[in-house]
Amino acid sequence: MLLEQDGAAGGGLPSAAAGTARATDRPHLARDVSGITAGLAAPGRRFWALAAAVAALDGLGIVWAGLRVEPAGFLAAFGAVAALLAAALLCSAIREPKLRAMALASAYLIAVTTALAVLHVLAALPALPLADDALARIETILGFDGPAYLAFLAEHPDLARGLALAYHSSGPQIGLVVIALSACGRTARLWAFARLFTLALAACILVSSVLPAAGTYAAAAVQSRPAGEMETIGALWHLDALRALRDGSFHTLALSEIRGLVTFPSFHASLAVLTGWALMPVPVIGPLALFLNGAIVVAAIGAGGHYLPDVIAGAALAFALVFAHLAARRRASGHRASPVRATV
């Protein structure tokens, strides 16, 4: 519509032939512009709308809570998203689908992760009762001895360090998914990963907002923490922020200072399943990714301070999302492949 209005505003046509030519060119130009901008739609307009809606909800929550915002990190994230979207638009125009996918997926994941990260901080402000005791009881019912497992890790520091290293690879592996799937031309799988990532993170935040927990090292288990060399940064680094959010002393929101507060379900376990699934068909990388992400699931208890129920719930959530995605894709394929039956 804007193109047509611009053309009409250009003054009188010099001839009927010119008018016919210009009218004929308009649909082609409109299709070209539509084709370029359609390249910005992945992983789905609804998911971009979800990211925008969460960001708007964040703004309302910040005002309601009376928090002061440290703008530097958010401006950097906004600038990165804008630059990546511009790059995706350029790559659409010059027909570079792999680079477009890489830029667009990066832009979306930064945008949605930033919005959901703020939301999960705001969700901790009500300071609902902690569920650590219940999670520890379930762990015992399942027959798992958490303190004994931690003692075993403390007695085997090389194993503990290896698992911790695997645990901290979760974030970098998101970048690996974007690069590897884009480079291999598996953009459909990349967009599926982005959508499943969003749903898993949103679900973990929603559940943890009503069932908050501090983790094994902050609960009763901390008194019996075994002596020995263990890397527990992933299990402890959120405790000061969680304490401030719950006692009312949290006043400034800085993106660089946001810590992962989700204990149940374990998002690390969810992300490990999704990342392993996403990279599985990539030559060479796929088998290594399956092994590494299996180690992340195992490491979530020692290096992440999770209870066994956290890990089970997080992994189950991701498997359910993957199976639902595959089932939906099979239904869609069957619908497209089914012949049109004539009715008599």
N, C-alpha and C positions, 0 to 999 in steps of 0.2 A: 504493500500500500504506500509506503513512504517513497519508493522508487517511482511509482506512478504519479504521485503528487508532485515530486520533483520534476518529472518530465513535463507534466502539464503546466507547471509554473514557469517553464522556460520561454514563454511567449508564443506567438502564432507560428504555425508550421509553414515553411516556405512553399510546400507543394503537397498535393495529395499523396504522391509517391513516397515522399519523405515521411509523411505521417504513417503510411502503411509499413514502411521499413522499420520505423521506430516502434510501432505497436508490435511488429513481429519480433523485434529484439527483446522486448520487455520480458516475455515469459522465460527466454533463455537466461537473461541476466538474473531474473528472480530465482530461477532454478540453481544457477551458479552460487548465488549468495546463500540460498537455503542449504545447498550441499555443503558449503564451507561451515556455516554456523551449526549444521547438524552434527558436525564433527566434534562439537563441544558438549553434546548431550550425554555421552557415556559418562559413568556407568548407568545412567538413567535419569530422566528429568525429575522423577519422584524422589530419587536419592539426593539430588542437588537441592530440591525443595526441602527435604528433611534436614539437610545440613543448615539451610537458611533458617528454618523454623526453630531448630535447636539454638542457633546463634541468637535469634530474637528472644527466645525463652531465657537464655543466659543473661541478656541485657536486663530483662525484667527482674530476674533473680538477684542480680548484682545491685540494682536500685533498691529492691525490697530489703536486702540484707545490709544495705548501707556500706558496702565495701568500697575501698579505694582501689583503683585499677592502675597498675604500673604498665604504661602503654607500649614500652619498647618491644617486648616480645610479640604482642598482638599485631603491632604495625609491621614487624618483620614477617610474621606469618601471612598477613594480608598482602604485603608486597610480593612475597614468594608465590602465592596463589595467583595474583594478577599477572605476574611475569610468566608463569607457566601456562596460564590460559592464553595469553598473547602468543606464546610459542606454539601452543596447540593449534590456534587459529592460523598461524603462518604455515605450519606443517600441513594443515588441511588444504590451504590454498595451493601449495607447491606439490601436493600429492606425495607426502612422506608419512604413510600410515604408521610405521613403527615408531618414529620419533613423536608423532602426534599422540599415540597411545601412551608413550612414556611420560610426556609432559602432562597430558590430561589426567592420567591416573595419579601422578604425583600431586597435582593441584587438588584433586578431589580428596585424596587421603589426608593431605595437610589440613584442608578445610574442615572435613568432618571430624577428624581426630581432635583438632583444636576446640571445636564447638562442644564435642562430647566430654573432653577433658574438663572444661569449665563446668559443665553440667554436673559431672560426678563430684566436683568439689562442693558445689551448692547443695547437692543431695545429701551430703554429710552434715550439713548445718543443723538439722533437727535433732541430732544426737540421740537417736533411738537406742534402746538397750542393746548391748553387744551380744552376739550369738556365739561367742567363743566356747562357753561351757557346753552348749548343745552340740556344737561341731566336734568338740573333743569326745563327748559321750558317744556320738555316732561312730567316730573313728574307733573307739574301743569296742563297740558292738560289732563292727566289721572285722575285728580281730587284729587290728594293726596297732603295734606298740610304737608310737611316735618317738618317745624319749629313747627307746632302745635303738631305733633307726638313726637318730641324731648322734647317739654315742658311737654307733658303727662308723658314721661318716667322720666323726672327730678322730677316730683311731686310724682312719685311712685318708689323710689330708690330700694326697694326690688325686684320689677319686673325687673328694669333695670339691677341690679346685677345678677339676675337669667338668664336673656337673655345673658348677657355678658359671664357668666360662660359656658352656652351652646355654644356660639360662639367660645370660645377658646378650646372646646373639639374636634374641627374638626381634628386637627393633631393627637392626641392620638387615635381617632377612626380609623384612617388608620391602626394602629397597631392592633386594635381590629378586624378589617376585616381580616387581615392576620392570626391572631391566631385562630379566631372562625371558619373561613371557612376551614382552614387547619385541625383543630381538628375534624371538622364534616365530613371531607372527601369530601367537596364540592369544589374540586380543579378547576373544569371547571368554576364555578362561580367566583372563585378567579382570574383566568387568565383573565376572561372577565372584572372583575373590574379593573385589572391592565391596560388592553388595553384601556378601556373607560376613566380611570383616565388620561392616557397619552394624548389621543385625546382631552379631555376637557381642560386640562392645556395648551396644545399647541395652541388650538383654542383661549382660553382667552388671551394668550400672543400675538398671532398674531393680534387679534382685538384691544387690548389695545395699541399695538405699533403704530397703525395709528389713534386711538381715545383715546389718553391718558387723564386722569383726575386725579385731586388731591383728590376728595371726598368732602362731604358736609361741613366738619369742616374747610377745607382749602379755600373754595370758599366763596361766599357772605353770605352763611348761618352762617359762623363763627361769623359775627357781631351780629347776633340775637340769638346766642346760649343761651339757657335758663339757668338761675342760678339754682343750685341744685346739688345733688350728682349723678353723672353719670360716669360709667367706660367707657372711650373712648380710651384706649390704642390701641386697634385694628384699630381705625380710625385715630390716630395721629402718630404712631410710624414710619411710612414710610416717613413723610414729609421732615425731614432733608435730608435723602438720595435722595429723589426725587428732592429737591431743588439743591443739589450738582451736580446731574447728568445733570440737565438742565442748570445750570449756568457755567459749566466747571470746577468746583472745586473738582470734584470726581477723585481721582488719584489712590487709592488703593482698590483692590478687595479682600475682606476677606469673606469666606463662612459664618462665624458666624455673620457677620454684614449685610448680605443680608436681606432686608425687602420686604414684598410683595407690589408691586407697581401697581398691576392690580386692576383697579376700575370697568371699563366696558369691558366685562361682569363680574359679581361677581363670582370668582372661588369658594368662600365659598358656594354660593348657588348651583353651579354645584356639588361640592363635597358632599354637604348635600344630594342631590338627589341620587347620585351614592352610597353613603355609606348606606343610607336607603334602597335602592334597594338590595345592596349586602347582607345586614344582615337580610333582611325581612324573609327568610325562616328558620332562626336559632331559635330554641325554646327559649322562654323566652327573649332572647336578641333582637329578631326581632321587636316585638311591641314597646319595649323601645327605640330602635334605630330610629324607625319611628317618635315617639314623639319627641325625642331629636333633630333629624335633621330637623323636622318641626320648632322647636324653633330656630334653627340656621338660617333658612331662614328668619324668622321674625326678628331675632337679627341683621341681616346684616346691617340694616339701622342705628340703634342706636349705637350698639357696633362696627360696622365695618365702619361707615361713608359712606355707599353706598347710591346712589340714587335708587329710586324705579325701574327705567328702568334697572339698573345694575342687580338687583335681578331677575327681570322677565327674562332678557336675559340669565343670568347664569343658572337659573332653566330650561328654555326652551331648552337650549343647551344640558343639561344633559338628559332631557326627550327624546329629539330627538335621542341622541346616544343610549340610552337604547332601544327605540323602533326599531331603525335600527338593533341593535344587535339581538333582539328577532326575527325580521322578517328574518334576514339572517339565524338564527338557524332553524326557521321553514322551510325555503326553503331547507336547507341542509337535514333536517330530511325527508321532503317529497320526495326529490330526492333519498335518500337511501332506502325509503320504497316503492317507485313505482316499480311495477313488470316489468320485461323485456318483452316487447311485440314482439312476433315473426311476422315477415313480410312475407306475402304470395306472 
